[in-house]
Amino acid sequence: MMDIENDYISKIRMRVKNLREAKGWTQEFLAEKVNRSREFINKFETGKQKISVTTLIRIAIAYEMSLKDLLDIDNYS
């Protein structure tokens, strides 16, 4: 079960990072938009930090998408 959970979380991290980079945003810029530190974003993207649903919602809002769309990771490996 943990493997499935870790795989899912890894894909979410990859999606958040890929969307950030596609927008040309730095980790610092995203951090400011979601009221977190750059270190927090870096640790999340590298798998060293867990993330709350509240922060995921803030990220979705920053990316101007629904939480459902942010979490749609079926095409990420």
A tleap script that builds the chain and sets N, CA, C and O, in Angstrom:
source leaprc.protein.ff14SB
mol = sequence {
  NMET MET ASP ILE GLU ASN ASP TYR ILE SER
  LYS ILE ARG MET ARG VAL LYS ASN LEU ARG
  GLU ALA LYS GLY TRP THR GLN GLU PHE LEU
  ALA GLU LYS VAL ASN ARG SER ARG GLU PHE
  ILE ASN LYS PHE GLU THR GLY LYS GLN LYS
  ILE SER VAL THR THR LEU ILE ARG ILE ALA
  ILE ALA TYR GLU MET SER LEU LYS ASP LEU
  LEU ASP ILE ASP ASN TYR CSER
}
set mol.1.N position { 0.819 -1.204 0.000 }
set mol.1.CA position { 0.000 0.000 0.000 }
set mol.1.C position { 0.857 1.260 0.000 }
set mol.1.O position { 0.533 2.235 -0.678 }
set mol.2.N position { 1.953 1.243 0.761 }
set mol.2.CA position { 2.823 2.415 0.836 }
set mol.2.C position { 3.455 2.715 -0.517 }
set mol.2.O position { 3.675 3.880 -0.847 }
set mol.3.N position { 3.753 1.675 -1.310 }
set mol.3.CA position { 4.341 1.905 -2.624 }
set mol.3.C position { 3.379 2.688 -3.515 }
set mol.3.O position { 3.794 3.602 -4.227 }
set mol.4.N position { 2.114 2.335 -3.475 }
set mol.4.CA position { 1.102 3.037 -4.274 }
set mol.4.C position { 0.985 4.485 -3.795 }
set mol.4.O position { 0.931 5.412 -4.603 }
set mol.5.N position { 0.948 4.667 -2.487 }
set mol.5.CA position { 0.859 6.011 -1.911 }
set mol.5.C position { 2.084 6.841 -2.295 }
set mol.5.O position { 1.946 7.985 -2.730 }
set mol.6.N position { 3.263 6.280 -2.138 }
set mol.6.CA position { 4.490 7.005 -2.480 }
set mol.6.C position { 4.551 7.335 -3.964 }
set mol.6.O position { 5.014 8.411 -4.341 }
set mol.7.N position { 4.089 6.422 -4.805 }
set mol.7.CA position { 4.070 6.657 -6.242 }
set mol.7.C position { 3.131 7.815 -6.578 }
set mol.7.O position { 3.464 8.679 -7.389 }
set mol.8.N position { 1.976 7.823 -5.960 }
set mol.8.CA position { 0.987 8.874 -6.204 }
set mol.8.C position { 1.547 10.225 -5.763 }
set mol.8.O position { 1.448 11.206 -6.501 }
set mol.9.N position { 2.127 10.284 -4.583 }
set mol.9.CA position { 2.699 11.529 -4.065 }
set mol.9.C position { 3.850 11.992 -4.952 }
set mol.9.O position { 3.987 13.186 -5.219 }
set mol.10.N position { 4.662 11.069 -5.402 }
set mol.10.CA position { 5.765 11.410 -6.300 }
set mol.10.C position { 5.248 12.036 -7.595 }
set mol.10.O position { 5.831 12.999 -8.092 }
set mol.11.N position { 4.182 11.507 -8.132 }
set mol.11.CA position { 3.597 12.052 -9.352 }
set mol.11.C position { 3.015 13.444 -9.111 }
set mol.11.O position { 3.102 14.312 -9.981 }
set mol.12.N position { 2.424 13.661 -7.941 }
set mol.12.CA position { 1.907 14.996 -7.610 }
set mol.12.C position { 3.065 15.988 -7.520 }
set mol.12.O position { 2.975 17.101 -8.039 }
set mol.13.N position { 4.151 15.582 -6.861 }
set mol.13.CA position { 5.330 16.458 -6.779 }
set mol.13.C position { 5.835 16.814 -8.175 }
set mol.13.O position { 6.140 17.975 -8.451 }
set mol.14.N position { 5.924 15.818 -9.053 }
set mol.14.CA position { 6.398 16.038 -10.410 }
set mol.14.C position { 5.457 16.993 -11.156 }
set mol.14.O position { 5.908 17.877 -11.884 }
set mol.15.N position { 4.171 16.808 -10.969 }
set mol.15.CA position { 3.181 17.672 -11.640 }
set mol.15.C position { 3.318 19.111 -11.167 }
set mol.15.O position { 3.328 20.033 -11.982 }
set mol.16.N position { 3.422 19.311 -9.858 }
set mol.16.CA position { 3.573 20.663 -9.316 }
set mol.16.C position { 4.831 21.315 -9.895 }
set mol.16.O position { 4.795 22.473 -10.312 }
set mol.17.N position { 5.922 20.588 -9.920 }
set mol.17.CA position { 7.186 21.122 -10.438 }
set mol.17.C position { 7.086 21.406 -11.934 }
set mol.17.O position { 7.498 22.475 -12.385 }
set mol.18.N position { 6.549 20.473 -12.704 }
set mol.18.CA position { 6.444 20.663 -14.151 }
set mol.18.C position { 5.560 21.856 -14.501 }
set mol.18.O position { 5.875 22.621 -15.412 }
set mol.19.N position { 4.460 22.012 -13.781 }
set mol.19.CA position { 3.589 23.168 -14.023 }
set mol.19.C position { 4.308 24.468 -13.670 }
set mol.19.O position { 4.197 25.459 -14.391 }
set mol.20.N position { 5.033 24.461 -12.578 }
set mol.20.CA position { 5.786 25.653 -12.161 }
set mol.20.C position { 6.805 26.024 -13.226 }
set mol.20.O position { 6.902 27.186 -13.619 }
set mol.21.N position { 7.556 25.049 -13.689 }
set mol.21.CA position { 8.573 25.311 -14.699 }
set mol.21.C position { 7.950 25.735 -16.033 }
set mol.21.O position { 8.505 26.587 -16.727 }
set mol.22.N position { 6.813 25.154 -16.396 }
set mol.22.CA position { 6.134 25.521 -17.644 }
set mol.22.C position { 5.690 26.982 -17.615 }
set mol.22.O position { 5.651 27.645 -18.651 }
set mol.23.N position { 5.359 27.475 -16.431 }
set mol.23.CA position { 4.965 28.874 -16.283 }
set mol.23.C position { 6.182 29.798 -16.182 }
set mol.23.O position { 6.041 31.021 -16.200 }
set mol.24.N position { 7.357 29.217 -16.077 }
set mol.24.CA position { 8.558 30.015 -15.931 }
set mol.24.C position { 8.722 30.601 -14.540 }
set mol.24.O position { 9.419 31.599 -14.354 }
set mol.25.N position { 8.074 29.971 -13.557 }
set mol.25.CA position { 8.116 30.465 -12.182 }
set mol.25.C position { 9.280 29.840 -11.434 }
set mol.25.O position { 9.619 28.675 -11.644 }
set mol.26.N position { 9.881 30.623 -10.569 }
set mol.26.CA position { 10.884 30.100 -9.652 }
set mol.26.C position { 10.169 29.478 -8.458 }
set mol.26.O position { 8.978 29.702 -8.245 }
set mol.27.N position { 10.901 28.707 -7.697 }
set mol.27.CA position { 10.331 28.171 -6.454 }
set mol.27.C position { 9.947 29.310 -5.528 }
set mol.27.O position { 8.934 29.230 -4.833 }
set mol.28.N position { 10.738 30.360 -5.511 }
set mol.28.CA position { 10.444 31.510 -4.658 }
set mol.28.C position { 9.136 32.184 -5.065 }
set mol.28.O position { 8.347 32.571 -4.203 }
set mol.29.N position { 8.902 32.325 -6.355 }
set mol.29.CA position { 7.672 32.956 -6.830 }
set mol.29.C position { 6.454 32.135 -6.425 }
set mol.29.O position { 5.475 32.683 -5.918 }
set mol.30.N position { 6.510 30.820 -6.648 }
set mol.30.CA position { 5.396 29.957 -6.236 }
set mol.30.C position { 5.210 30.028 -4.727 }
set mol.30.O position { 4.081 30.110 -4.243 }
set mol.31.N position { 6.292 29.999 -3.993 }
set mol.31.CA position { 6.220 30.058 -2.530 }
set mol.31.C position { 5.487 31.314 -2.067 }
set mol.31.O position { 4.650 31.254 -1.166 }
set mol.32.N position { 5.802 32.445 -2.682 }
set mol.32.CA position { 5.124 33.692 -2.319 }
set mol.32.C position { 3.634 33.610 -2.609 }
set mol.32.O position { 2.822 34.092 -1.819 }
set mol.33.N position { 3.265 33.006 -3.735 }
set mol.33.CA position { 1.856 32.901 -4.125 }
set mol.33.C position { 1.054 32.003 -3.179 }
set mol.33.O position { -0.153 32.190 -3.024 }
set mol.34.N position { 1.715 31.033 -2.549 }
set mol.34.CA position { 0.999 30.093 -1.682 }
set mol.34.C position { 1.335 30.278 -0.200 }
set mol.34.O position { 0.971 29.455 0.639 }
set mol.35.N position { 2.037 31.377 0.104 }
set mol.35.CA position { 2.362 31.724 1.490 }
set mol.35.C position { 3.189 30.639 2.189 }
set mol.35.O position { 2.911 30.248 3.322 }
set mol.36.N position { 4.200 30.176 1.482 }
set mol.36.CA position { 5.164 29.210 2.013 }
set mol.36.C position { 6.562 29.727 1.708 }
set mol.36.O position { 6.718 30.701 0.973 }
set mol.37.N position { 7.559 29.093 2.257 }
set mol.37.CA position { 8.943 29.494 1.968 }
set mol.37.C position { 9.448 28.776 0.717 }
set mol.37.O position { 8.906 27.746 0.314 }
set mol.38.N position { 10.501 29.340 0.109 }
set mol.38.CA position { 11.124 28.679 -1.034 }
set mol.38.C position { 11.666 27.322 -0.602 }
set mol.38.O position { 11.618 26.354 -1.360 }
set mol.39.N position { 12.178 27.263 0.619 }
set mol.39.CA position { 12.722 26.004 1.132 }
set mol.39.C position { 11.626 24.932 1.221 }
set mol.39.O position { 11.865 23.760 0.933 }
set mol.40.N position { 10.428 25.354 1.623 }
set mol.40.CA position { 9.303 24.418 1.692 }
set mol.40.C position { 9.013 23.840 0.308 }
set mol.40.O position { 8.879 22.626 0.150 }
set mol.41.N position { 8.919 24.722 -0.697 }
set mol.41.CA position { 8.635 24.268 -2.061 }
set mol.41.C position { 9.739 23.340 -2.550 }
set mol.41.O position { 9.459 22.300 -3.146 }
set mol.42.N position { 10.986 23.710 -2.301 }
set mol.42.CA position { 12.109 22.872 -2.705 }
set mol.42.C position { 12.044 21.509 -2.043 }
set mol.42.O position { 12.219 20.486 -2.705 }
set mol.43.N position { 11.794 21.487 -0.748 }
set mol.43.CA position { 11.725 20.208 -0.034 }
set mol.43.C position { 10.550 19.365 -0.517 }
set mol.43.O position { 10.666 18.143 -0.610 }
set mol.44.N position { 9.421 20.000 -0.826 }
set mol.44.CA position { 8.285 19.242 -1.353 }
set mol.44.C position { 8.636 18.643 -2.711 }
set mol.44.O position { 8.411 17.455 -2.945 }
set mol.45.N position { 9.185 19.461 -3.603 }
set mol.45.CA position { 9.502 18.977 -4.948 }
set mol.45.C position { 10.553 17.869 -4.933 }
set mol.45.O position { 10.584 17.037 -5.841 }
set mol.46.N position { 11.400 17.849 -3.928 }
set mol.46.CA position { 12.450 16.824 -3.852 }
set mol.46.C position { 12.075 15.663 -2.929 }
set mol.46.O position { 12.894 14.776 -2.688 }
set mol.47.N position { 10.852 15.661 -2.415 }
set mol.47.CA position { 10.378 14.538 -1.618 }
set mol.47.C position { 10.795 14.548 -0.169 }
set mol.47.O position { 10.684 13.529 0.513 }
set mol.48.N position { 11.271 15.675 0.317 }
set mol.48.CA position { 11.715 15.758 1.706 }
set mol.48.C position { 10.693 16.431 2.611 }
set mol.48.O position { 10.928 16.578 3.811 }
set mol.49.N position { 9.565 16.840 2.048 }
set mol.49.CA position { 8.541 17.560 2.796 }
set mol.49.C position { 7.167 17.068 2.379 }
set mol.49.O position { 6.876 16.950 1.189 }
set mol.50.N position { 6.324 16.782 3.362 }
set mol.50.CA position { 4.929 16.461 3.060 }
set mol.50.C position { 4.179 17.763 2.833 }
set mol.50.O position { 4.664 18.839 3.181 }
set mol.51.N position { 2.998 17.658 2.248 }
set mol.51.CA position { 2.222 18.849 1.923 }
set mol.51.C position { 0.790 18.661 2.374 }
set mol.51.O position { 0.253 17.555 2.303 }
set mol.52.N position { 0.175 19.718 2.832 }
set mol.52.CA position { -1.207 19.645 3.301 }
set mol.52.C position { -2.171 19.863 2.135 }
set mol.52.O position { -1.799 20.374 1.079 }
set mol.53.N position { -3.392 19.466 2.357 }
set mol.53.CA position { -4.435 19.712 1.357 }
set mol.53.C position { -4.603 21.215 1.164 }
set mol.53.O position { -4.813 21.671 0.041 }
set mol.54.N position { -4.514 21.982 2.233 }
set mol.54.CA position { -4.639 23.437 2.134 }
set mol.54.C position { -3.586 24.011 1.193 }
set mol.54.O position { -3.898 24.866 0.363 }
set mol.55.N position { -2.350 23.552 1.314 }
set mol.55.CA position { -1.294 24.053 0.432 }
set mol.55.C position { -1.528 23.589 -0.998 }
set mol.55.O position { -1.275 24.349 -1.933 }
set mol.56.N position { -1.999 22.377 -1.192 }
set mol.56.CA position { -2.330 21.917 -2.546 }
set mol.56.C position { -3.434 22.784 -3.156 }
set mol.56.O position { -3.387 23.102 -4.344 }
set mol.57.N position { -4.413 23.162 -2.357 }
set mol.57.CA position { -5.481 24.050 -2.844 }
set mol.57.C position { -4.889 25.399 -3.241 }
set mol.57.O position { -5.239 25.951 -4.284 }
set mol.58.N position { -3.999 25.928 -2.414 }
set mol.58.CA position { -3.358 27.211 -2.734 }
set mol.58.C position { -2.550 27.114 -4.030 }
set mol.58.O position { -2.537 28.053 -4.826 }
set mol.59.N position { -1.881 25.986 -4.239 }
set mol.59.CA position { -1.113 25.790 -5.468 }
set mol.59.C position { -2.053 25.734 -6.670 }
set mol.59.O position { -1.779 26.343 -7.704 }
set mol.60.N position { -3.152 25.011 -6.535 }
set mol.60.CA position { -4.132 24.932 -7.626 }
set mol.60.C position { -4.652 26.324 -7.969 }
set mol.60.O position { -4.767 26.671 -9.144 }
set mol.61.N position { -4.963 27.116 -6.960 }
set mol.61.CA position { -5.438 28.485 -7.189 }
set mol.61.C position { -4.360 29.304 -7.889 }
set mol.61.O position { -4.654 30.047 -8.825 }
set mol.62.N position { -3.113 29.172 -7.441 }
set mol.62.CA position { -2.005 29.906 -8.073 }
set mol.62.C position { -1.888 29.537 -9.549 }
set mol.62.O position { -1.605 30.396 -10.384 }
set mol.63.N position { -2.102 28.276 -9.868 }
set mol.63.CA position { -2.015 27.810 -11.253 }
set mol.63.C position { -3.311 28.041 -12.026 }
set mol.63.O position { -3.412 27.698 -13.204 }
set mol.64.N position { -4.307 28.631 -11.346 }
set mol.64.CA position { -5.615 28.915 -11.952 }
set mol.64.C position { -6.268 27.650 -12.500 }
set mol.64.O position { -6.735 27.601 -13.637 }
set mol.65.N position { -6.279 26.633 -11.643 }
set mol.65.CA position { -6.926 25.378 -12.008 }
set mol.65.C position { -7.625 24.812 -10.780 }
set mol.65.O position { -7.386 25.254 -9.656 }
set mol.66.N position { -8.468 23.853 -11.002 }
set mol.66.CA position { -9.144 23.204 -9.874 }
set mol.66.C position { -8.174 22.225 -9.208 }
set mol.66.O position { -7.195 21.783 -9.809 }
set mol.67.N position { -8.471 21.908 -7.971 }
set mol.67.CA position { -7.672 20.904 -7.276 }
set mol.67.C position { -7.755 19.575 -8.021 }
set mol.67.O position { -6.766 18.849 -8.118 }
set mol.68.N position { -8.924 19.265 -8.539 }
set mol.68.CA position { -9.107 18.031 -9.313 }
set mol.68.C position { -8.147 17.992 -10.501 }
set mol.68.O position { -7.519 16.965 -10.761 }
set mol.69.N position { -8.033 19.107 -11.218 }
set mol.69.CA position { -7.129 19.146 -12.371 }
set mol.69.C position { -5.665 19.049 -11.934 }
set mol.69.O position { -4.861 18.394 -12.598 }
set mol.70.N position { -5.321 19.697 -10.825 }
set mol.70.CA position { -3.955 19.610 -10.322 }
set mol.70.C position { -3.591 18.167 -9.986 }
set mol.70.O position { -2.473 17.723 -10.245 }
set mol.71.N position { -4.538 17.449 -9.413 }
set mol.71.CA position { -4.279 16.085 -8.989 }
set mol.71.C position { -4.489 15.036 -10.073 }
set mol.71.O position { -4.328 13.841 -9.825 }
set mol.72.N position { -4.848 15.484 -11.276 }
set mol.72.CA position { -5.031 14.564 -12.403 }
set mol.72.C position { -3.658 14.177 -12.930 }
set mol.72.O position { -3.107 14.833 -13.815 }
set mol.73.N position { -3.119 13.109 -12.375 }
set mol.73.CA position { -1.737 12.716 -12.663 }
set mol.73.C position { -1.628 11.461 -13.505 }
set mol.73.O position { -0.553 10.869 -13.599 }
set mol.74.N position { -2.721 11.050 -14.116 }
set mol.74.CA position { -2.706 9.796 -14.873 }
set mol.74.C position { -1.676 9.784 -15.989 }
set mol.74.O position { -1.201 8.712 -16.366 }
set mol.75.N position { -1.317 10.936 -16.525 }
set mol.75.CA position { -0.379 10.986 -17.641 }
set mol.75.C position { 1.057 11.244 -17.182 }
set mol.75.O position { 1.935 11.493 -18.008 }
set mol.76.N position { 1.295 11.188 -15.900 }
set mol.76.CA position { 2.636 11.415 -15.367 }
set mol.76.C position { 3.217 10.112 -14.869 }
set mol.76.O position { 2.532 9.316 -14.227 }
set mol.77.N position { 4.487 9.901 -15.172 }
set mol.77.CA position { 5.133 8.667 -14.708 }
set mol.77.C position { 6.415 8.981 -13.982 }
set mol.77.O position { 7.101 8.071 -13.518 }
savepdb mol mol.pdb
quit
